[in-house]
Amino acid sequence: MVHSVGRAIDQNLLEASNDAIYILSGTQFLYANQRFSELFGWRVDELLAEGFDYRNLIHLDSRPLVEARGKRASENQPLPSRYEF
């Protein structure tokens, strides 16, 4: 029971956050909170739908930068704390 209560509290914190929060696996969203949905203009169920590719949210000109950063992250290389695109 404690585990399920903790899980409910975690879910409430994620949904109540003013920050956009998401979890990716490959190119698929496993989780996106309501704030993320609002910022990008897609419903959460659309973002989580099978076959939805997160790259749909990134302008074509910015994709190489985002993909290079993802590659560096997967190789445990240092990343800048922020970047603009």
N, C-alpha and C positions, 0 to 999 in steps of 0.2 A: 504494500500500500504506500509506503514512504516513497518508493521509486516512482509510482504513478503520480503522486502529488508533486514531487520534484519535476517530473516531466511536464505537468500542467503549468507549473509556475514558469518553467523555462519557455514554454510556448507562449504564455501570456506576455512575458518580457520581450520576446522577439516581436510579437505582433504590436505591442504598445510602443515600441521604439520609434523615435523620429528618424532613425538612421535606416537607410536601405540595406537590408541584409539578405544574402543569398548563399546557396551552397550549390556548387557545380560538380558534376562528374563527367569528365570529357567535355562534350559540348552541350550537355543536357542540364537543366536546372533540377535539382532534387528538392530545393526549398527556395521560396522567395516570399518575403513578408509583404504586407499591404503597402508599406511606404515605398518599397522597390517598385511595386506595381504602379503606384501613382506617379512616380518619377518618370517611368518609361512609357506610360500610357497603354499598358497591356493588362488584362485581367490576370490574376494569379493562376487560374486554371489554364489560361492560354500559355503562360510561361512554363508551366509544369507539364504541358501536353507532350506525349511521346512524339518525337520527331522535331520538336521546337529546338532550334539551334541558337544559342546565346549570341552568336555572331550576327544574327538578324538585328540586334540592337546597336551594332557598331557601324559607323559610316565606313564605306569602302576604303576611303583614304586613310582611315585610322587602324584598319585591321592588321597591317604588317607590324605596327608598333605594339598592339595588344598581343598579337601572337608571339612576337619576340620576347615580350615580358613573361608570358606564360611558359615559354620554353626555358627561360632562365630560372623561373621559379621551380619548374619540375626538375631542374638539375641542381637545385639548392645553391644557386649562385646569388650573390648579393643583388638587391634591387633598390632603386631609389624609393624613398618613402612616399613620393607623389610624382605624378607626371600629368601633363595636360595633353588632350587630344581633341 
